[in-house]
Amino acid sequence: MANTPAEYIQHHLQNLVFGSHPVNGWSFAQNHEQVKEMGFWAIHVDTLGWSVFMGLIFLFLFSRVAKRANAGVPSGLQNVVEMCIEFVEGVVKDTFHGRNPLVAPLALTIFVWVFLMNSLKWIPVDYIPGLATLLGVPYFKIVPTADPNGTFGLSLGVFILILFYSVKVKGLGGFTKELAFTPFNHWSLVPFNLFLEILGLLTKPLSLALRLFGNMYAGEVVFILIALLPFWAQPVLNVPWAIFHILVIPLQAFIFMVLTVVYLSAAHEDHH
């Protein structure tokens, strides 16, 4: 484990990385230097594992409620699921102006999945990494959205859908024409329009990923810094910060969902 506060912080912010090392071959990184030597294509096993695990929890809970739905006296879990569905359905109706049966289920999946991944932040920072260390695992982060690889993976999926529906609804020619003649409808300004529109298009996944990552990562760092304080001082700051995250965690999931719906709504609008 760490011997200094700097080592403690670095340890808790380092992912469990698996990749091809120049000397050790395919293996888990044992230190920060090995992570750098593995290069870009190394896999963040903890981020991937916890993302899949939270996704499976989402599928299990919602499928369980769907199979046992009771029109008479619903269970507490059924009430929560129905509230989530009605809430997301209302957001989609108010925000999405096209017609696509995929958007509402996608919005629900994004909202609940991101919320579940964010909620792992409520687990005290030392519990899971400490257990992993006892089991011989050198690093272990459990909040997938505090890793840019996780948030960029989500945003790239949304970006692919934006491009797909932009071409499907407007046609390849219509989509190209929209990029070339917006905002200035004159052939002499096509290069300028393309620069602005392509830049704006690329900033969509970038803003989605960085907004979620920045908020979750900053919160993670604060929790780690609080854990470095004397034990008697930790509850004084830890409890208020955890309560604050009761608002931040669902808020960030909501923002990611709403922006996804807004971007997909724009992709379905044909102005020409």
ZADO-1210 file (C-alpha; in nm, 4 decimals, padded with zeros to 6 digits):
<atoms>
<atom x="00.0000" y="00.0000" z="00.0000" code="MET" pos="1"/>
<atom x="00.0961" y="00.3682" z="00.0001" code="ALA" pos="2"/>
<atom x="00.3572" y="00.5135" z="00.2327" code="ASN" pos="3"/>
<atom x="00.2879" y="00.8830" z="00.1658" code="THR" pos="4"/>
<atom x="-00.0260" y="01.0888" z="00.0916" code="PRO" pos="5"/>
<atom x="00.0888" y="01.1335" z="-00.2700" code="ALA" pos="6"/>
<atom x="00.1287" y="00.7578" z="-00.3144" code="GLU" pos="7"/>
<atom x="-00.2102" y="00.7008" z="-00.1507" code="TYR" pos="8"/>
<atom x="-00.3821" y="00.9389" z="-00.3920" code="ILE" pos="9"/>
<atom x="-00.2014" y="00.7946" z="-00.6938" code="GLN" pos="10"/>
<atom x="-00.2884" y="00.4417" z="-00.5844" code="HIS" pos="11"/>
<atom x="-00.6597" y="00.5175" z="-00.5523" code="HIS" pos="12"/>
<atom x="-00.6738" y="00.6993" z="-00.8856" code="LEU" pos="13"/>
<atom x="-00.4978" y="00.4242" z="-01.0812" code="GLN" pos="14"/>
<atom x="-00.7026" y="00.1680" z="-01.2718" code="ASN" pos="15"/>
<atom x="-00.6356" y="-00.2036" z="-01.2871" code="LEU" pos="16"/>
<atom x="-00.4773" y="-00.2236" z="-01.6334" code="VAL" pos="17"/>
<atom x="-00.4219" y="-00.5304" z="-01.8494" code="PHE" pos="18"/>
<atom x="-00.2157" y="-00.5048" z="-02.1646" code="GLY" pos="19"/>
<atom x="00.0907" y="-00.6014" z="-02.3624" code="SER" pos="20"/>
<atom x="00.4063" y="-00.4983" z="-02.1780" code="HIS" pos="21"/>
<atom x="00.7374" y="-00.4834" z="-02.3724" code="PRO" pos="22"/>
<atom x="00.9088" y="-00.7027" z="-02.1115" code="VAL" pos="23"/>
<atom x="00.6344" y="-00.8948" z="-01.9288" code="ASN" pos="24"/>
<atom x="00.4092" y="-00.9621" z="-02.2277" code="GLY" pos="25"/>
<atom x="00.0331" y="-00.9723" z="-02.1671" code="TRP" pos="26"/>
<atom x="-00.0060" y="-00.9035" z="-01.7958" code="SER" pos="27"/>
<atom x="-00.1551" y="-00.6747" z="-01.5314" code="PHE" pos="28"/>
<atom x="00.0379" y="-00.3555" z="-01.4651" code="ALA" pos="29"/>
<atom x="00.2062" y="-00.3566" z="-01.1254" code="GLN" pos="30"/>
<atom x="00.2913" y="00.0133" z="-01.1169" code="ASN" pos="31"/>
<atom x="00.2271" y="00.3418" z="-01.2941" code="HIS" pos="32"/>
<atom x="00.5363" y="00.3059" z="-01.5141" code="GLU" pos="33"/>
<atom x="00.4147" y="-00.0266" z="-01.6533" code="GLN" pos="34"/>
<atom x="00.0792" y="00.1326" z="-01.7364" code="VAL" pos="35"/>
<atom x="00.2557" y="00.3938" z="-01.9496" code="LYS" pos="36"/>
<atom x="00.4673" y="00.1278" z="-02.1201" code="GLU" pos="37"/>
<atom x="00.1588" y="-00.0745" z="-02.2159" code="MET" pos="38"/>
<atom x="00.0380" y="00.2090" z="-02.4364" code="GLY" pos="39"/>
<atom x="-00.3019" y="00.3185" z="-02.5624" code="PHE" pos="40"/>
<atom x="-00.4642" y="-00.0203" z="-02.6226" code="TRP" pos="41"/>
<atom x="-00.4352" y="-00.1476" z="-02.2650" code="ALA" pos="42"/>
<atom x="-00.7662" y="-00.2461" z="-02.1040" code="ILE" pos="43"/>
<atom x="-00.8981" y="-00.0926" z="-01.7834" code="HIS" pos="44"/>
<atom x="-01.0344" y="-00.4137" z="-01.6373" code="VAL" pos="45"/>
<atom x="-01.2020" y="-00.2561" z="-01.3347" code="ASP" pos="46"/>
<atom x="-01.3868" y="00.0048" z="-01.5418" code="THR" pos="47"/>
<atom x="-01.5045" y="-00.2553" z="-01.7915" code="LEU" pos="48"/>
<atom x="-01.5997" y="-00.5060" z="-01.5215" code="GLY" pos="49"/>
<atom x="-01.7981" y="-00.2656" z="-01.3046" code="TRP" pos="50"/>
<atom x="-01.9706" y="-00.1150" z="-01.6098" code="SER" pos="51"/>
<atom x="-02.0889" y="-00.4584" z="-01.7206" code="VAL" pos="52"/>
<atom x="-02.1867" y="-00.5504" z="-01.3642" code="PHE" pos="53"/>
<atom x="-02.3982" y="-00.2373" z="-01.3216" code="MET" pos="54"/>
<atom x="-02.5572" y="-00.3013" z="-01.6610" code="GLY" pos="55"/>
<atom x="-02.6481" y="-00.6553" z="-01.5546" code="LEU" pos="56"/>
<atom x="-02.8005" y="-00.5232" z="-01.2312" code="ILE" pos="57"/>
<atom x="-03.0124" y="-00.2835" z="-01.4377" code="PHE" pos="58"/>
<atom x="-03.1319" y="-00.5651" z="-01.6656" code="LEU" pos="59"/>
<atom x="-03.2006" y="-00.7980" z="-01.3733" code="PHE" pos="60"/>
<atom x="-03.4021" y="-00.5462" z="-01.1726" code="LEU" pos="61"/>
<atom x="-03.6136" y="-00.4218" z="-01.4616" code="PHE" pos="62"/>
<atom x="-03.6760" y="-00.7672" z="-01.6087" code="SER" pos="63"/>
<atom x="-03.7701" y="-00.8965" z="-01.2623" code="ARG" pos="64"/>
<atom x="-04.0234" y="-00.6172" z="-01.2183" code="VAL" pos="65"/>
<atom x="-04.1602" y="-00.6709" z="-01.5713" code="ALA" pos="66"/>
<atom x="-04.2174" y="-01.0416" z="-01.5033" code="LYS" pos="67"/>
<atom x="-04.3760" y="-00.9846" z="-01.1607" code="ARG" pos="68"/>
<atom x="-04.5669" y="-00.6641" z="-01.2302" code="ALA" pos="69"/>
<atom x="-04.8812" y="-00.6434" z="-01.0219" code="ASN" pos="70"/>
<atom x="-05.1685" y="-00.4147" z="-01.1155" code="ALA" pos="71"/>
<atom x="-05.3168" y="-00.4463" z="-00.7674" code="GLY" pos="72"/>
<atom x="-05.0689" y="-00.3663" z="-00.4923" code="VAL" pos="73"/>
<atom x="-04.7276" y="-00.3020" z="-00.6513" code="PRO" pos="74"/>
<atom x="-04.4077" y="-00.3722" z="-00.4625" code="SER" pos="75"/>
<atom x="-04.1657" y="-00.0993" z="-00.3631" code="GLY" pos="76"/>
<atom x="-03.9259" y="-00.1963" z="-00.6414" code="LEU" pos="77"/>
<atom x="-04.2082" y="-00.1877" z="-00.8949" code="GLN" pos="78"/>
<atom x="-04.3009" y="00.1622" z="-00.7803" code="ASN" pos="79"/>
<atom x="-03.9404" y="00.2799" z="-00.8237" code="VAL" pos="80"/>
<atom x="-03.9146" y="00.1256" z="-01.1705" code="VAL" pos="81"/>
<atom x="-04.2478" y="00.2733" z="-01.2792" code="GLU" pos="82"/>
<atom x="-04.1426" y="00.6162" z="-01.1516" code="MET" pos="83"/>
<atom x="-03.8186" y="00.5945" z="-01.3519" code="CYS" pos="84"/>
<atom x="-04.0049" y="00.4922" z="-01.6668" code="ILE" pos="85"/>
<atom x="-04.2670" y="00.7653" z="-01.6319" code="GLU" pos="86"/>
<atom x="-04.0018" y="01.0264" z="-01.5552" code="PHE" pos="87"/>
<atom x="-03.7889" y="00.9356" z="-01.8589" code="VAL" pos="88"/>
<atom x="-04.0975" y="00.9079" z="-02.0788" code="GLU" pos="89"/>
<atom x="-04.1977" y="01.2609" z="-01.9817" code="GLY" pos="90"/>
<atom x="-03.8497" y="01.3952" z="-02.0562" code="VAL" pos="91"/>
<atom x="-03.8451" y="01.2281" z="-02.3983" code="VAL" pos="92"/>
<atom x="-04.1912" y="01.3606" z="-02.4885" code="LYS" pos="93"/>
<atom x="-04.0857" y="01.7153" z="-02.3990" code="ASP" pos="94"/>
<atom x="-03.7405" y="01.6996" z="-02.5610" code="THR" pos="95"/>
<atom x="-03.7520" y="01.4642" z="-02.8587" code="PHE" pos="96"/>
<atom x="-03.9479" y="01.5981" z="-03.1564" code="HIS" pos="97"/>
<atom x="-03.9032" y="01.3110" z="-03.3996" code="GLY" pos="98"/>
<atom x="-04.0630" y="00.9674" z="-03.4138" code="ARG" pos="99"/>
<atom x="-03.8364" y="00.6832" z="-03.3083" code="ASN" pos="100"/>
<atom x="-03.9371" y="00.3977" z="-03.0743" code="PRO" pos="101"/>
<atom x="-03.5720" y="00.3433" z="-02.9793" code="LEU" pos="102"/>
<atom x="-03.5152" y="00.6800" z="-02.8120" code="VAL" pos="103"/>
<atom x="-03.7223" y="00.6287" z="-02.4956" code="ALA" pos="104"/>
<atom x="-03.5709" y="00.2852" z="-02.4099" code="PRO" pos="105"/>
<atom x="-03.2254" y="00.4244" z="-02.4891" code="LEU" pos="106"/>
<atom x="-03.2834" y="00.7240" z="-02.2615" code="ALA" pos="107"/>
<atom x="-03.4058" y="00.4965" z="-01.9813" code="LEU" pos="108"/>
<atom x="-03.1029" y="00.2686" z="-02.0203" code="THR" pos="109"/>
<atom x="-02.8594" y="00.5605" z="-02.0160" code="ILE" pos="110"/>
<atom x="-03.0220" y="00.7256" z="-01.7147" code="PHE" pos="111"/>
<atom x="-03.0404" y="00.4150" z="-01.4951" code="VAL" pos="112"/>
<atom x="-02.7062" y="00.2711" z="-01.6072" code="TRP" pos="113"/>
<atom x="-02.5126" y="00.5946" z="-01.5531" code="VAL" pos="114"/>
<atom x="-02.6913" y="00.6443" z="-01.2202" code="PHE" pos="115"/>
<atom x="-02.5908" y="00.2955" z="-01.1029" code="LEU" pos="116"/>
<atom x="-02.2281" y="00.3486" z="-01.2100" code="MET" pos="117"/>
<atom x="-02.2191" y="00.6889" z="-01.0412" code="ASN" pos="118"/>
<atom x="-02.3733" y="00.5469" z="-00.7231" code="SER" pos="119"/>
<atom x="-02.0650" y="00.3317" z="-00.6620" code="LEU" pos="120"/>
<atom x="-01.9091" y="00.6541" z="-00.5374" code="LYS" pos="121"/>
<atom x="-02.1158" y="00.6182" z="-00.2189" code="TRP" pos="122"/>
<atom x="-01.9016" y="00.3188" z="-00.1162" code="ILE" pos="123"/>
<atom x="-01.6144" y="00.4428" z="00.1074" code="PRO" pos="124"/>
<atom x="-01.2981" y="00.4842" z="-00.0983" code="VAL" pos="125"/>
<atom x="-01.0850" y="00.2361" z="00.0989" code="ASP" pos="126"/>
<atom x="-01.3239" y="-00.0599" z="00.1160" code="TYR" pos="127"/>
<atom x="-01.3035" y="-00.2187" z="-00.2275" code="ILE" pos="128"/>
<atom x="-00.9401" y="-00.1207" z="-00.3089" code="PRO" pos="129"/>
<atom x="-00.8353" y="-00.2472" z="00.0348" code="GLY" pos="130"/>
<atom x="-01.0094" y="-00.5804" z="-00.0221" code="LEU" pos="131"/>
<atom x="-00.8545" y="-00.6056" z="-00.3688" code="ALA" pos="132"/>
<atom x="-00.5072" y="-00.5421" z="-00.2231" code="THR" pos="133"/>
<atom x="-00.5578" y="-00.8262" z="00.0262" code="LEU" pos="134"/>
<atom x="-00.6428" y="-01.0515" z="-00.2693" code="LEU" pos="135"/>
<atom x="-00.3220" y="-00.9516" z="-00.4486" code="GLY" pos="136"/>
<atom x="-00.4743" y="-00.7020" z="-00.6936" code="VAL" pos="137"/>
<atom x="-00.2442" y="-00.3958" z="-00.7088" code="PRO" pos="138"/>
<atom x="-00.5010" y="-00.1353" z="-00.8199" code="TYR" pos="139"/>
<atom x="-00.8794" y="-00.1297" z="-00.8285" code="PHE" pos="140"/>
<atom x="-01.1098" y="00.1637" z="-00.9060" code="LYS" pos="141"/>
<atom x="-01.4806" y="00.0953" z="-00.8846" code="ILE" pos="142"/>
<atom x="-01.6421" y="00.4077" z="-01.0341" code="VAL" pos="143"/>
<atom x="-01.6473" y="00.3603" z="-01.4140" code="PRO" pos="144"/>
<atom x="-01.7600" y="00.7184" z="-01.4767" code="THR" pos="145"/>
<atom x="-01.4512" y="00.8502" z="-01.2949" code="ALA" pos="146"/>
<atom x="-01.2474" y="00.6988" z="-01.5798" code="ASP" pos="147"/>
<atom x="-01.2474" y="00.8868" z="-01.9143" code="PRO" pos="148"/>
<atom x="-01.2368" y="00.5521" z="-02.0950" code="ASN" pos="149"/>
<atom x="-01.5787" y="00.4714" z="-01.9500" code="GLY" pos="150"/>
<atom x="-01.7422" y="00.8055" z="-02.0256" code="THR" pos="151"/>
<atom x="-01.5915" y="00.8279" z="-02.3754" code="PHE" pos="152"/>
<atom x="-01.7177" y="00.4768" z="-02.4473" code="GLY" pos="153"/>
<atom x="-02.0716" y="00.5886" z="-02.3641" code="LEU" pos="154"/>
<atom x="-02.0442" y="00.9138" z="-02.5587" code="SER" pos="155"/>
<atom x="-01.8993" y="00.7429" z="-02.8672" code="LEU" pos="156"/>
<atom x="-02.1969" y="00.5086" z="-02.8696" code="GLY" pos="157"/>
<atom x="-02.4284" y="00.8102" z="-02.8655" code="VAL" pos="158"/>
<atom x="-02.2191" y="00.9791" z="-03.1378" code="PHE" pos="159"/>
<atom x="-02.2540" y="00.6762" z="-03.3663" code="ILE" pos="160"/>
<atom x="-02.6313" y="00.6905" z="-03.3219" code="LEU" pos="161"/>
<atom x="-02.6297" y="01.0639" z="-03.4030" code="ILE" pos="162"/>
<atom x="-02.4453" y="01.0007" z="-03.7295" code="LEU" pos="163"/>
<atom x="-02.6602" y="00.6974" z="-03.8135" code="PHE" pos="164"/>
<atom x="-02.9930" y="00.8776" z="-03.7716" code="TYR" pos="165"/>
<atom x="-02.8655" y="01.1967" z="-03.9351" code="SER" pos="166"/>
<atom x="-02.7909" y="00.9963" z="-04.2501" code="VAL" pos="167"/>
<atom x="-03.1001" y="00.7752" z="-04.2210" code="LYS" pos="168"/>
<atom x="-03.3480" y="01.0617" z="-04.1774" code="VAL" pos="169"/>
<atom x="-03.1892" y="01.3204" z="-04.4072" code="LYS" pos="170"/>
<atom x="-03.0053" y="01.0956" z="-04.6468" code="GLY" pos="171"/>
<atom x="-02.6319" y="01.1157" z="-04.7061" code="LEU" pos="172"/>
<atom x="-02.6804" y="01.4041" z="-04.9505" code="GLY" pos="173"/>
<atom x="-02.9156" y="01.5894" z="-04.7177" code="GLY" pos="174"/>
<atom x="-02.6842" y="01.5497" z="-04.4205" code="PHE" pos="175"/>
<atom x="-02.3859" y="01.6666" z="-04.6252" code="THR" pos="176"/>
<atom x="-02.5861" y="01.9610" z="-04.7575" code="LYS" pos="177"/>
<atom x="-02.6872" y="02.0573" z="-04.4038" code="GLU" pos="178"/>
<atom x="-02.3237" y="02.0594" z="-04.2954" code="LEU" pos="179"/>
<atom x="-02.2141" y="02.2553" z="-04.6010" code="ALA" pos="180"/>
<atom x="-02.4849" y="02.5232" z="-04.6044" code="PHE" pos="181"/>
<atom x="-02.5438" y="02.5872" z="-04.2335" code="THR" pos="182"/>
<atom x="-02.5455" y="02.8523" z="-04.0948" code="PRO" pos="183"/>
<atom x="-02.4656" y="03.0510" z="-04.4146" code="PHE" pos="184"/>
<atom x="-02.6566" y="02.9401" z="-04.7207" code="ASN" pos="185"/>
<atom x="-02.4019" y="03.0396" z="-04.9858" code="HIS" pos="186"/>
<atom x="-02.1577" y="02.8254" z="-05.1827" code="TRP" pos="187"/>
<atom x="-01.8641" y="03.0621" z="-05.1173" code="SER" pos="188"/>
<atom x="-01.8916" y="02.9993" z="-04.7418" code="LEU" pos="189"/>
<atom x="-01.9053" y="02.6177" z="-04.7629" code="VAL" pos="190"/>
<atom x="-01.5506" y="02.5681" z="-04.6195" code="PRO" pos="191"/>
<atom x="-01.6328" y="02.7958" z="-04.3265" code="PHE" pos="192"/>
<atom x="-01.9665" y="02.6200" z="-04.2695" code="ASN" pos="193"/>
<atom x="-01.8049" y="02.2769" z="-04.2809" code="LEU" pos="194"/>
<atom x="-01.5430" y="02.3828" z="-04.0279" code="PHE" pos="195"/>
<atom x="-01.8069" y="02.5139" z="-03.7868" code="LEU" pos="196"/>
<atom x="-02.0515" y="02.2257" z="-03.8291" code="GLU" pos="197"/>
<atom x="-01.7963" y="01.9440" z="-03.8130" code="ILE" pos="198"/>
<atom x="-01.6347" y="02.1063" z="-03.5097" code="LEU" pos="199"/>
<atom x="-01.9766" y="02.1375" z="-03.3449" code="GLY" pos="200"/>
<atom x="-02.0548" y="01.7769" z="-03.4302" code="LEU" pos="201"/>
<atom x="-01.7316" y="01.6504" z="-03.2778" code="LEU" pos="202"/>
<atom x="-01.7778" y="01.8518" z="-02.9598" code="THR" pos="203"/>
<atom x="-02.0996" y="01.6643" z="-02.8801" code="LYS" pos="204"/>
<atom x="-01.9374" y="01.3365" z="-02.7693" code="PRO" pos="205"/>
<atom x="-01.6466" y="01.5320" z="-02.6212" code="LEU" pos="206"/>
<atom x="-01.8737" y="01.7445" z="-02.4023" code="SER" pos="207"/>
<atom x="-02.0832" y="01.4428" z="-02.2995" code="LEU" pos="208"/>
<atom x="-01.7784" y="01.2451" z="-02.1904" code="ALA" pos="209"/>
<atom x="-01.5818" y="01.5234" z="-02.0216" code="LEU" pos="210"/>
<atom x="-01.8773" y="01.6672" z="-01.8300" code="ARG" pos="211"/>
<atom x="-01.9605" y="01.3337" z="-01.6684" code="LEU" pos="212"/>
<atom x="-01.5972" y="01.2370" z="-01.6135" code="PHE" pos="213"/>
<atom x="-01.5008" y="01.5754" z="-01.4692" code="GLY" pos="214"/>
<atom x="-01.7752" y="01.5757" z="-01.2092" code="ASN" pos="215"/>
<atom x="-01.7228" y="01.2141" z="-01.1017" code="MET" pos="216"/>
<atom x="-01.3429" y="01.2394" z="-01.0983" code="TYR" pos="217"/>
<atom x="-01.3461" y="01.5601" z="-00.8942" code="ALA" pos="218"/>
<atom x="-01.5805" y="01.4016" z="-00.6427" code="GLY" pos="219"/>
<atom x="-01.3549" y="01.0962" z="-00.6210" code="GLU" pos="220"/>
<atom x="-01.0506" y="01.3130" z="-00.5505" code="VAL" pos="221"/>
<atom x="-01.2319" y="01.4986" z="-00.2726" code="VAL" pos="222"/>
<atom x="-01.3378" y="01.1706" z="-00.1085" code="PHE" pos="223"/>
<atom x="-00.9751" y="01.0509" z="-00.1246" code="ILE" pos="224"/>
<atom x="-00.8481" y="01.3755" z="00.0281" code="LEU" pos="225"/>
<atom x="-01.1019" y="01.3468" z="00.3094" code="ILE" pos="226"/>
<atom x="-00.9820" y="00.9901" z="00.3745" code="ALA" pos="227"/>
<atom x="-00.6318" y="01.1313" z="00.4386" code="LEU" pos="228"/>
<atom x="-00.7561" y="01.3415" z="00.7302" code="LEU" pos="229"/>
<atom x="-00.7400" y="01.2184" z="01.0919" code="PRO" pos="230"/>
<atom x="-01.0168" y="00.9678" z="01.1654" code="PHE" pos="231"/>
<atom x="-01.1978" y="01.2080" z="01.4006" code="TRP" pos="232"/>
<atom x="-01.2184" y="01.4761" z="01.1301" code="ALA" pos="233"/>
<atom x="-01.3374" y="01.2528" z="00.8456" code="GLN" pos="234"/>
<atom x="-01.7103" y="01.2342" z="00.9374" code="PRO" pos="235"/>
<atom x="-01.7279" y="01.6147" z="00.9635" code="VAL" pos="236"/>
<atom x="-01.6536" y="01.6478" z="00.5912" code="LEU" pos="237"/>
<atom x="-01.7324" y="01.3023" z="00.4575" code="ASN" pos="238"/>
<atom x="-02.1004" y="01.3029" z="00.5558" code="VAL" pos="239"/>
<atom x="-02.1854" y="01.6454" z="00.4025" code="PRO" pos="240"/>
<atom x="-01.9916" y="01.5589" z="00.0857" code="TRP" pos="241"/>
<atom x="-02.1733" y="01.2249" z="00.0584" code="ALA" pos="242"/>
<atom x="-02.5078" y="01.4013" z="00.1071" code="ILE" pos="243"/>
<atom x="-02.4099" y="01.6501" z="-00.1646" code="PHE" pos="244"/>
<atom x="-02.3439" y="01.3560" z="-00.3957" code="HIS" pos="245"/>
<atom x="-02.6978" y="01.2343" z="-00.3377" code="ILE" pos="246"/>
<atom x="-02.7849" y="01.5266" z="-00.5662" code="LEU" pos="247"/>
<atom x="-02.4803" y="01.5150" z="-00.7958" code="VAL" pos="248"/>
<atom x="-02.5029" y="01.1457" z="-00.8860" code="ILE" pos="249"/>
<atom x="-02.8602" y="01.1466" z="-01.0270" code="PRO" pos="250"/>
<atom x="-02.8107" y="01.4969" z="-01.1697" code="LEU" pos="251"/>
<atom x="-02.5164" y="01.3873" z="-01.3838" code="GLN" pos="252"/>
<atom x="-02.7100" y="01.0838" z="-01.5057" code="ALA" pos="253"/>
<atom x="-03.0028" y="01.3125" z="-01.5903" code="PHE" pos="254"/>
<atom x="-02.7825" y="01.5601" z="-01.7791" code="ILE" pos="255"/>
<atom x="-02.6185" y="01.2831" z="-01.9826" code="PHE" pos="256"/>
<atom x="-02.9616" y="01.1428" z="-02.0718" code="MET" pos="257"/>
<atom x="-03.1151" y="01.4800" z="-02.1642" code="VAL" pos="258"/>
<atom x="-02.8223" y="01.5815" z="-02.3843" code="LEU" pos="259"/>
<atom x="-02.8379" y="01.2448" z="-02.5594" code="THR" pos="260"/>
<atom x="-03.2073" y="01.2956" z="-02.6347" code="VAL" pos="261"/>
<atom x="-03.1464" y="01.6548" z="-02.7494" code="VAL" pos="262"/>
<atom x="-02.8680" y="01.5485" z="-02.9858" code="TYR" pos="263"/>
<atom x="-03.0781" y="01.2646" z="-03.1283" code="LEU" pos="264"/>
<atom x="-03.3710" y="01.5021" z="-03.1710" code="SER" pos="265"/>
<atom x="-03.1492" y="01.7353" z="-03.3756" code="ALA" pos="266"/>
<atom x="-03.0359" y="01.4369" z="-03.5839" code="ALA" pos="267"/>
<atom x="-03.4008" y="01.3660" z="-03.6737" code="HIS" pos="268"/>
<atom x="-03.4739" y="01.7221" z="-03.7875" code="GLU" pos="269"/>
<atom x="-03.4656" y="01.7714" z="-04.1612" code="ASP" pos="270"/>
<atom x="-03.4496" y="02.1416" z="-04.2488" code="HIS" pos="271"/>
<atom x="-03.4157" y="02.1019" z="-04.6241" code="HIS" pos="272"/>
</atoms>
